[in-house]
Amino acid sequence: MASIPQDQRTSGELIAAIAGRVPMRNLHSQVLWHLGVAIVRGDYAEGSILPSDSELLQRFAVSRTVLREALKTLAAKGMIEARARIGTRVLPHARWNLFDADVLAWHFETGPDVAFLRSLSEIRIGIELESAALAATRRSDLQAEALIECARRMGEASNAEDFARTDLEFHRTVAEASGNPFMASISTLVELALTAAFTISSPVRDPAAMEATVAAHSRIAQAIMAGDTDEARDAMKAVITTGFARAADRMSAQTPG
């Protein structure tokens, strides 16, 4: 199996890199990546049976041990299930672990649709509004200052990747400042999806949108600094809904009419 050149990152790999999750370049990870993307893309439909081990071994030119480890990993993510005398079946999408970093990366590798981004924004609203409110009552002085500084640096981003890194840092800091370990863990679980959404909705090429985005994040930071829980919730909701609307508009514009 041919390896993927180090300097040719795909969209999913770029998003993983921004979030600090660069995929390892070993045979196991390559087989896992290709099979995962193929399943998410629909090359193997839900309920269908994957090719036999012998076919997959020939296709990827790896050892049986490498292939089995990749299949075990996919099974652990809820994507496939092996059954005796039947084969390895692709499980329904509802069974997949969408909080898994790899599964999220594969979705963005194949190109998410607006419905997927809408679902992401809805779960963010369910989590991050309360995270911001808790941060307003529990943050340390250092965390409050870090949020102010992070919002300032967002305005200096010169490209979508830098903007996404800084945006992600801002939201991670809010989660940490909430003082709730579950909030911080959930934020970590969805960080790849957040990074992808930030990348799609980046306003760096639109000066007016850039100014508004920086101001919106500064509003969150100031509310947390002031200990205003209601304002922190409102400001966070405005950032999430505006970001989704911008991403949805861009995706719609790129869809052939």
Secondary structure in CASP SS format (residue, H / E / C, confidence):
PFRMAT SS
TARGET T0000
AUTHOR 0000-0000-0000
METHOD secondary structure of the structure
MODEL  1
M C 1.00
A C 1.00
S C 1.00
I C 1.00
P C 1.00
Q C 1.00
D C 1.00
Q C 1.00
R C 1.00
T C 1.00
S H 1.00
G H 1.00
E H 1.00
L H 1.00
I H 1.00
A H 1.00
A H 1.00
I H 1.00
A C 1.00
G C 1.00
R C 1.00
V C 1.00
P C 1.00
M C 1.00
R C 1.00
N C 1.00
L H 1.00
H H 1.00
S H 1.00
Q H 1.00
V H 1.00
L H 1.00
W H 1.00
H H 1.00
L H 1.00
G H 1.00
V H 1.00
A H 1.00
I H 1.00
V H 1.00
R H 1.00
G C 1.00
D C 1.00
Y C 1.00
A C 1.00
E C 1.00
G C 1.00
S C 1.00
I E 1.00
L C 1.00
P C 1.00
S C 1.00
D H 1.00
S H 1.00
E H 1.00
L H 1.00
L H 1.00
Q H 1.00
R H 1.00
F H 1.00
A C 1.00
V C 1.00
S C 1.00
R H 1.00
T H 1.00
V H 1.00
L H 1.00
R H 1.00
E H 1.00
A H 1.00
L H 1.00
K H 1.00
T H 1.00
L H 1.00
A H 1.00
A H 1.00
K C 1.00
G C 1.00
M C 1.00
I E 1.00
E E 1.00
A E 1.00
R E 1.00
A C 1.00
R C 1.00
I C 1.00
G E 1.00
T E 1.00
R E 1.00
V E 1.00
L C 1.00
P C 1.00
H H 1.00
A H 1.00
R H 1.00
W C 1.00
N C 1.00
L C 1.00
F C 1.00
D C 1.00
A H 1.00
D H 1.00
V H 1.00
L H 1.00
A H 1.00
W H 1.00
H H 1.00
F H 1.00
E H 1.00
T H 1.00
G C 1.00
P C 1.00
D C 1.00
V H 1.00
A H 1.00
F H 1.00
L H 1.00
R H 1.00
S H 1.00
L H 1.00
S H 1.00
E H 1.00
I H 1.00
R H 1.00
I H 1.00
G H 1.00
I H 1.00
E H 1.00
L H 1.00
E H 1.00
S H 1.00
A H 1.00
A H 1.00
L H 1.00
A H 1.00
A H 1.00
T H 1.00
R H 1.00
R C 1.00
S C 1.00
D H 1.00
L H 1.00
Q H 1.00
A H 1.00
E H 1.00
A H 1.00
L H 1.00
I H 1.00
E H 1.00
C H 1.00
A H 1.00
R H 1.00
R H 1.00
M H 1.00
G C 1.00
E C 1.00
A C 1.00
S C 1.00
N C 1.00
A H 1.00
E H 1.00
D H 1.00
F H 1.00
A H 1.00
R H 1.00
T H 1.00
D H 1.00
L H 1.00
E H 1.00
F H 1.00
H H 1.00
R H 1.00
T H 1.00
V H 1.00
A H 1.00
E H 1.00
A H 1.00
S C 1.00
G C 1.00
N C 1.00
P H 1.00
F H 1.00
M H 1.00
A H 1.00
S H 1.00
I H 1.00
S H 1.00
T H 1.00
L H 1.00
V C 1.00
E H 1.00
L H 1.00
A H 1.00
L H 1.00
T H 1.00
A H 1.00
A H 1.00
F H 1.00
T H 1.00
I H 1.00
S C 1.00
S C 1.00
P C 1.00
V C 1.00
R C 1.00
D C 1.00
P H 1.00
A H 1.00
A H 1.00
M H 1.00
E H 1.00
A H 1.00
T H 1.00
V H 1.00
A H 1.00
A H 1.00
H H 1.00
S H 1.00
R H 1.00
I H 1.00
A H 1.00
Q H 1.00
A H 1.00
I H 1.00
M H 1.00
A H 1.00
G C 1.00
D C 1.00
T H 1.00
D H 1.00
E H 1.00
A H 1.00
R H 1.00
D H 1.00
A H 1.00
M H 1.00
K H 1.00
A H 1.00
V H 1.00
I H 1.00
T H 1.00
T H 1.00
G H 1.00
F H 1.00
A H 1.00
R H 1.00
A H 1.00
A H 1.00
D H 1.00
R H 1.00
M H 1.00
S H 1.00
A H 1.00
Q H 1.00
T C 1.00
P C 1.00
G C 1.00
END
